[in-house]
């Protein structure tokens, strides 16, 4: 947590450091080390199975990490947070991403898809949207979205219902190794499909979609997830979209890090904040 309110933009992070897949014959990066999947990976695997409607054996995945690295390189020279190799069933991660749930679930979805290449739109941008990130190369692989239907209404973020849920309610090292999530849910209560007119971002990037604000006294932090794909702002009649933000009970510089203490959590979609907040005590 920071001593003053600050904005951290996930869009910028994933443009420079994305997740991907790699040639099945590519060698391991220098200094890569084998590791056993920690217990929290089983929860993240179950989340990915649930959103994709696929099943697989987590134990068959071989995990490698490059300690201390902020990224690893693909064969084309691009920097990524992690990648999947189908033939060897290896997932290779940069050290900074080893406990970042959304990055891990992205690679897990590749593993559940098996030998599928690229980032199928149905899996990454539709079924598992909000559970796994999809930006940059993932967006390009999926191709263009379907056109809007003629009955689609344009609405403001305030026309939707925003809710939050922090799980577990009292995070700490004794539960899931200190990992916890804040899930923001957004409901289209209309009987017609809608597209949401998200407010402009004020910079060169897409507008904010799902956001959170965490405060403790006079200090805190906020975070905006950018609307990198059109699906983020399109809702079927009665549809509920959810976005998972991952945290861990450690002090640190990334958005995943929340030092022990008592905080107020709030969530938003576009410019509409949840009516209710959640007071959470994060234990050591």
C-alpha positions as CSV (number, residue, x, y, z in Angstrom):
1,X,0.0,0.0,0.0
2,X,1.2,3.5,-0.7
3,X,1.0,6.5,1.6
4,X,-0.9,8.5,-0.9
5,X,-3.6,7.6,-3.4
6,X,-2.0,6.5,-6.6
7,X,-3.3,5.0,-9.9
8,X,-1.7,1.9,-11.3
9,X,-2.8,0.9,-14.8
10,X,-2.8,-2.8,-15.7
11,X,-3.1,-2.0,-19.4
12,X,0.4,-0.6,-19.4
13,X,1.8,-3.6,-17.6
14,X,0.4,-6.1,-20.0
15,X,1.4,-4.3,-23.1
16,X,5.0,-4.8,-22.1
17,X,4.7,-8.1,-20.3
18,X,2.1,-10.4,-21.7
19,X,1.5,-14.1,-21.3
20,X,1.8,-16.4,-24.3
21,X,2.6,-19.8,-25.7
22,X,5.9,-21.0,-27.2
23,X,7.4,-23.5,-29.6
24,X,7.3,-27.0,-28.1
25,X,11.0,-27.5,-28.8
26,X,12.3,-24.2,-27.4
27,X,14.9,-24.7,-24.7
28,X,14.4,-23.4,-21.1
29,X,15.7,-19.9,-20.4
30,X,19.0,-19.5,-18.7
31,X,18.7,-19.9,-14.9
32,X,15.2,-21.5,-15.1
33,X,14.5,-23.7,-12.1
34,X,11.9,-26.4,-11.6
35,X,9.5,-25.9,-8.8
36,X,6.4,-27.8,-7.4
37,X,3.1,-26.0,-7.7
38,X,2.2,-24.4,-4.4
39,X,-1.2,-25.2,-2.9
40,X,-2.8,-22.0,-4.1
41,X,-2.3,-23.2,-7.7
42,X,-5.0,-25.8,-7.1
43,X,-7.5,-23.1,-6.4
44,X,-6.5,-21.1,-9.5
45,X,-6.7,-24.3,-11.6
46,X,-10.2,-25.0,-10.3
47,X,-11.2,-21.4,-11.2
48,X,-9.9,-21.9,-14.7
49,X,-11.6,-25.2,-15.2
50,X,-14.9,-23.7,-14.0
51,X,-14.8,-20.7,-16.4
52,X,-13.6,-22.8,-19.4
53,X,-15.8,-25.9,-18.8
54,X,-12.6,-27.9,-19.3
55,X,-11.0,-30.4,-17.0
56,X,-7.4,-31.5,-16.7
57,X,-4.7,-32.8,-14.4
58,X,-2.8,-30.0,-12.7
59,X,-0.2,-32.6,-11.6
60,X,0.8,-33.2,-15.2
61,X,2.0,-29.6,-15.7
62,X,5.7,-29.0,-15.1
63,X,6.5,-25.6,-13.6
64,X,9.7,-23.6,-14.1
65,X,10.6,-20.1,-12.9
66,X,13.4,-17.7,-13.6
67,X,14.1,-16.2,-10.2
68,X,14.3,-12.4,-9.9
69,X,13.2,-11.9,-13.5
70,X,10.5,-9.4,-14.5
71,X,10.0,-11.2,-17.8
72,X,11.2,-14.0,-20.0
73,X,11.9,-13.9,-23.7
74,X,10.0,-15.7,-26.5
75,X,11.7,-16.9,-29.6
76,X,10.8,-13.7,-31.4
77,X,12.5,-11.6,-28.7
78,X,9.3,-10.3,-27.1
79,X,9.2,-10.1,-23.3
80,X,6.4,-12.0,-21.5
81,X,5.4,-12.8,-17.9
82,X,5.2,-16.5,-18.7
83,X,4.6,-19.1,-21.5
84,X,3.2,-22.6,-22.1
85,X,4.8,-25.4,-24.1
86,X,2.3,-28.0,-25.2
87,X,4.7,-30.9,-26.0
88,X,6.6,-30.8,-22.8
89,X,3.6,-29.6,-20.7
90,X,5.9,-26.9,-19.3
91,X,4.8,-23.5,-18.0
92,X,7.8,-21.1,-17.6
93,X,7.3,-18.0,-15.5
94,X,9.3,-14.9,-14.7
95,X,10.1,-14.8,-11.0
96,X,7.9,-11.7,-10.4
97,X,4.8,-13.6,-11.8
98,X,5.2,-16.8,-9.8
99,X,2.4,-15.8,-7.3
100,X,0.3,-13.5,-9.5
101,X,-3.0,-15.4,-9.9
102,X,-4.2,-13.8,-13.1
103,X,-1.0,-14.5,-15.0
104,X,-0.9,-18.1,-13.7
105,X,-4.5,-18.7,-14.8
106,X,-3.8,-17.4,-18.3
107,X,-1.1,-20.1,-18.7
108,X,-3.4,-22.7,-17.0
109,X,-6.0,-22.0,-19.7
110,X,-3.4,-22.7,-22.3
111,X,-2.7,-26.0,-20.5
112,X,-6.3,-27.0,-20.3
113,X,-6.8,-26.2,-24.0
114,X,-3.9,-28.6,-24.7
115,X,-2.3,-28.2,-28.1
116,X,-4.5,-25.3,-29.2
117,X,-2.4,-22.5,-30.6
118,X,-3.0,-18.8,-30.1
119,X,-5.7,-17.4,-27.9
120,X,-9.2,-18.6,-29.1
121,X,-11.7,-15.8,-28.6
122,X,-14.3,-18.1,-27.1
123,X,-12.0,-19.2,-24.3
124,X,-10.0,-16.1,-23.5
125,X,-12.3,-13.2,-24.3
126,X,-15.7,-14.8,-23.6
127,X,-15.8,-17.8,-21.3
128,X,-12.9,-16.8,-19.0
129,X,-13.1,-13.1,-19.3
130,X,-12.4,-11.6,-15.9
131,X,-10.7,-14.7,-14.7
132,X,-7.7,-14.7,-17.0
133,X,-6.3,-11.5,-18.6
134,X,-6.4,-11.0,-22.3
135,X,-4.6,-8.0,-23.8
136,X,-2.1,-7.3,-26.6
137,X,-1.2,-10.5,-28.5
138,X,-4.2,-12.3,-26.9
139,X,-6.6,-9.7,-28.3
140,X,-5.0,-9.8,-31.7
141,X,-5.2,-13.6,-31.9
142,X,-9.0,-13.6,-31.2
143,X,-9.9,-11.5,-34.2
144,X,-12.8,-9.0,-34.4
145,X,-15.9,-9.2,-32.3
146,X,-19.3,-10.0,-33.6
147,X,-21.4,-6.9,-34.6
148,X,-23.9,-5.5,-32.1
149,X,-27.4,-6.7,-32.4
150,X,-30.1,-4.2,-33.5
151,X,-31.9,-4.3,-30.1
152,X,-28.7,-3.3,-28.2
153,X,-29.2,-0.2,-26.0
154,X,-26.5,2.2,-25.0
155,X,-26.4,2.9,-21.3
156,X,-24.2,4.6,-18.7
157,X,-22.2,2.7,-16.1
158,X,-24.6,4.0,-13.4
159,X,-27.4,2.0,-15.2
160,X,-25.8,-1.2,-14.0
161,X,-25.5,-2.8,-10.6
162,X,-22.1,-3.1,-9.1
163,X,-21.2,-5.5,-6.2
164,X,-18.0,-6.8,-4.5
165,X,-17.0,-9.9,-2.6
166,X,-13.6,-10.4,-0.8
167,X,-12.7,-14.0,-0.2
168,X,-11.7,-15.2,2.3
169,X,-13.3,-12.6,4.5
170,X,-10.2,-12.5,6.8
171,X,-7.2,-13.2,4.7
172,X,-3.9,-14.4,6.3
173,X,-1.1,-16.8,5.9
174,X,-3.0,-19.6,7.6
175,X,-5.5,-19.6,4.7
176,X,-4.4,-20.2,1.1
177,X,-0.9,-18.9,2.0
178,X,-2.1,-15.4,2.4
179,X,-3.7,-15.2,-1.1
180,X,-7.1,-13.7,-1.4
181,X,-9.4,-12.2,-4.1
182,X,-11.7,-9.3,-4.6
183,X,-14.4,-10.1,-7.2
184,X,-16.3,-7.2,-8.7
185,X,-19.7,-8.2,-10.2
186,X,-21.6,-6.0,-12.7
187,X,-25.2,-6.9,-13.5
188,X,-27.3,-5.7,-16.5
189,X,-30.8,-5.9,-15.0
190,X,-32.4,-4.7,-18.3
191,X,-34.4,-7.1,-20.4
192,X,-32.4,-6.0,-23.5
193,X,-28.7,-6.3,-24.4
194,X,-26.7,-3.2,-23.7
195,X,-23.4,-1.6,-24.5
196,X,-21.9,0.6,-21.8
197,X,-20.6,4.0,-22.7
198,X,-17.5,4.0,-20.5
199,X,-16.0,7.4,-19.7
200,X,-12.8,8.4,-21.7
201,X,-9.6,7.5,-19.9
202,X,-8.0,10.9,-20.3
203,X,-4.9,9.4,-21.9
204,X,-4.0,7.4,-25.0
205,X,-5.3,4.1,-23.6
206,X,-8.8,2.6,-23.5
207,X,-11.2,3.7,-20.8
208,X,-11.3,2.1,-17.4
209,X,-13.7,-0.9,-16.9
210,X,-13.3,-2.7,-13.6
211,X,-11.5,-0.8,-10.8
212,X,-10.9,-1.0,-7.1
213,X,-10.0,1.4,-4.3
214,X,-8.4,0.2,-1.1
215,X,-8.0,2.7,1.8
216,X,-6.7,2.6,5.3
217,X,-7.1,5.9,7.2
218,X,-5.6,8.6,4.9
219,X,-3.6,6.3,2.7
220,X,-4.5,3.8,0.0
221,X,-4.3,2.8,-3.6
222,X,-6.6,2.4,-6.6
223,X,-6.3,0.4,-9.7
224,X,-8.0,0.5,-13.1
225,X,-8.4,-2.4,-15.5
226,X,-8.7,-1.0,-19.0
227,X,-11.4,-2.0,-21.5
228,X,-8.9,-3.6,-23.9
229,X,-11.7,-5.7,-25.7
230,X,-15.2,-4.7,-26.8
231,X,-16.7,-7.6,-24.8
232,X,-15.9,-5.8,-21.6
233,X,-18.6,-3.2,-22.3
234,X,-21.2,-5.5,-23.9
235,X,-23.8,-7.2,-21.8
236,X,-26.6,-9.7,-22.8
237,X,-30.0,-9.2,-21.2
238,X,-29.7,-10.0,-17.5
239,X,-26.0,-10.9,-17.8
240,X,-23.6,-10.6,-14.9
241,X,-19.9,-10.0,-15.6
242,X,-17.3,-10.6,-13.0
243,X,-13.6,-9.6,-12.6
244,X,-11.2,-11.2,-10.3
245,X,-8.5,-9.1,-8.6
246,X,-5.8,-11.1,-6.8
247,X,-4.0,-10.1,-3.7
248,X,-1.4,-11.4,-1.2
249,X,-0.8,-10.5,2.4
250,X,2.7,-9.0,1.9
251,X,4.0,-5.5,1.7
252,X,5.5,-4.8,-1.7
253,X,5.5,-2.6,-4.8
254,X,3.0,-4.4,-7.0
255,X,-0.8,-4.2,-7.1
256,X,-1.0,-7.8,-5.8
257,X,0.6,-6.8,-2.4
258,X,-1.5,-5.7,0.6
259,X,0.4,-5.5,3.9
260,X,-1.3,-6.7,7.0
261,X,-3.8,-4.2,8.4
262,X,-7.5,-3.2,8.2
263,X,-8.8,-1.7,5.0
264,X,-11.9,-0.6,3.2
265,X,-12.4,-2.3,-0.2
266,X,-14.6,-0.7,-2.9
267,X,-15.1,-1.7,-6.5
268,X,-16.3,0.1,-9.6
269,X,-17.2,-0.4,-13.2
270,X,-16.6,2.7,-15.3
271,X,-17.5,5.7,-13.2
272,X,-20.0,3.7,-11.1
273,X,-18.8,2.6,-7.6
274,X,-20.4,-0.1,-5.6
275,X,-22.9,1.2,-3.1
276,X,-21.5,-1.1,-0.4
277,X,-17.9,-1.4,0.7
278,X,-16.2,-4.2,2.5
279,X,-14.0,-3.8,5.6
280,X,-11.3,-6.4,5.6
281,X,-8.6,-7.2,8.2
282,X,-5.6,-8.7,6.4
283,X,-3.7,-10.9,8.9
284,X,0.1,-11.6,8.8
